[in-house]
Amino acid sequence: MGWDHPDTLSTAYNLAVDLADVGRVEEALALGEETLERRRRVLEEGHPDTQKTARWLESLGEEPETPGAG
């Protein structure tokens, strides 16, 4: 498995959630944003896991960047 494998991405998402839960929000946001970027690339925007990651980031008050926005 590599960094972009779906199982690795799931583990990264779960770690980001756990980091936020214990108050390490900055680290959680960084990992969450990286995971969202990878999920968008690997799974594409419409995949449920990609959407779940985007919603979670939004719930932390961080609006994920829309692909193609600039």
Contacts in CASP RR format, 6 or more apart in sequence:
PFRMAT RR
TARGET T0000
AUTHOR 0000-0000-0000
METHOD contacts of the structure
MODEL  1
MGWDHPDTLSTAYNLAVDLADVGRVEEALALGEETLERRRRVLEEGHPDT
QKTARWLESLGEEPETPGAG
1 7 0 8 1.000
1 8 0 8 1.000
2 8 0 8 1.000
3 38 0 8 1.000
4 38 0 8 1.000
4 41 0 8 1.000
4 42 0 8 1.000
6 42 0 8 1.000
6 43 0 8 1.000
6 49 0 8 1.000
9 35 0 8 1.000
9 38 0 8 1.000
9 39 0 8 1.000
9 42 0 8 1.000
9 43 0 8 1.000
9 49 0 8 1.000
10 49 0 8 1.000
12 31 0 8 1.000
12 32 0 8 1.000
12 34 0 8 1.000
12 35 0 8 1.000
12 38 0 8 1.000
13 32 0 8 1.000
13 35 0 8 1.000
13 39 0 8 1.000
13 49 0 8 1.000
13 52 0 8 1.000
13 53 0 8 1.000
13 56 0 8 1.000
15 31 0 8 1.000
16 28 0 8 1.000
16 29 0 8 1.000
16 31 0 8 1.000
16 32 0 8 1.000
16 35 0 8 1.000
16 56 0 8 1.000
17 28 0 8 1.000
17 56 0 8 1.000
19 25 0 8 1.000
19 27 0 8 1.000
19 28 0 8 1.000
19 31 0 8 1.000
20 28 0 8 1.000
20 29 0 8 1.000
20 60 0 8 1.000
25 60 0 8 1.000
28 60 0 8 1.000
29 57 0 8 1.000
29 60 0 8 1.000
29 62 0 8 1.000
32 53 0 8 1.000
32 56 0 8 1.000
32 57 0 8 1.000
33 57 0 8 1.000
33 62 0 8 1.000
33 64 0 8 1.000
35 53 0 8 1.000
36 50 0 8 1.000
36 53 0 8 1.000
36 54 0 8 1.000
36 57 0 8 1.000
36 64 0 8 1.000
39 47 0 8 1.000
39 49 0 8 1.000
39 50 0 8 1.000
39 53 0 8 1.000
40 50 0 8 1.000
40 67 0 8 1.000
43 49 0 8 1.000
43 50 0 8 1.000
44 50 0 8 1.000
45 51 0 8 1.000
45 67 0 8 1.000
53 64 0 8 1.000
54 64 0 8 1.000
57 63 0 8 1.000
57 64 0 8 1.000
58 64 0 8 1.000
END
